[in-house]
């Protein structure tokens, strides 16, 4: 063997050894990354309904994108755009003001009827729109649901989040009415976010439950609008509970939207709260969200096959 041949052989051996060490180091790093990677545990149906609450946090950014998509689609290629959020309850308020305040002489003192009606309609518009959008949300996103995995509960939840944006815009006219009628700010205004939260929870719970059932029973899409319209007239949205006969007030007491609408209105106008109605709304809201989420997760595995 010549000196040149020996040097070449030693260089090849050194290069081979370096490549081997590099592969071993890369394999070690790969094992370390794999050890820190998220693991998915597959369990049998006999183990019960898997809530997978951790997925809600892991996919939290998806909720933002879905909600923003709903907002953009809702007002895309519209004449008035987001102004419809104010125009719709405003026109409804004017109609009810003509019928109940001018013709029927309904007394809502000490709160002027325009402020009384608009504060109730603003909350109800959010609630009914969120449920109406959530009812058809899973069917509308069928192509997305059948292709990739993500927490499907984000689909009806996005409709609720989009409704919050509408409610914030509609609140501008509510502030203007409160200033116009000289409403005094009280400590009750600090509870306004609490009543908004109750409305969000009731809308979310109802939306999750109805959307999950609509996947299998499509005729619910035709039932929900009628139920929502009946529910509105069974709630103190356009009239006070003082005009309701004593024998029927228990119906309003068990209606969870009674405490939300009355509490929201009282917080804005500085009136006293009916804590019995508020307590019922809070209890029902928590129970409804928990029950609806359980039912939704129980039916979620069948969405891709049925939808």
HELIX and SHEET records of a PDB file:
HELIX    1   1 UNK A    3  UNK A   36  1                                  34    
HELIX    2   2 UNK A   45  UNK A   47  5                                   3    
HELIX    3   3 UNK A   53  UNK A   58  1                                   6    
HELIX    4   4 UNK A   60  UNK A   74  1                                  15    
HELIX    5   5 UNK A   81  UNK A   83  5                                   3    
HELIX    6   6 UNK A   84  UNK A   96  1                                  13    
HELIX    7   7 UNK A   97  UNK A  103  3                                   7    
HELIX    8   8 UNK A  113  UNK A  135  1                                  23    
HELIX    9   9 UNK A  137  UNK A  140  1                                   4    
HELIX   10  10 UNK A  142  UNK A  145  1                                   4    
HELIX   11  11 UNK A  153  UNK A  180  1                                  28    
HELIX   12  12 UNK A  187  UNK A  191  5                                   5    
HELIX   13  13 UNK A  192  UNK A  216  1                                  25    
HELIX   14  14 UNK A  220  UNK A  233  1                                  14    
HELIX   15  15 UNK A  241  UNK A  243  5                                   3    
HELIX   16  16 UNK A  246  UNK A  248  5                                   3    
HELIX   17  17 UNK A  249  UNK A  254  1                                   6    
HELIX   18  18 UNK A  256  UNK A  269  1                                  14    
HELIX   19  19 UNK A  275  UNK A  300  1                                  26    
HELIX   20  20 UNK A  303  UNK A  306  1                                   4    
END                                                                             
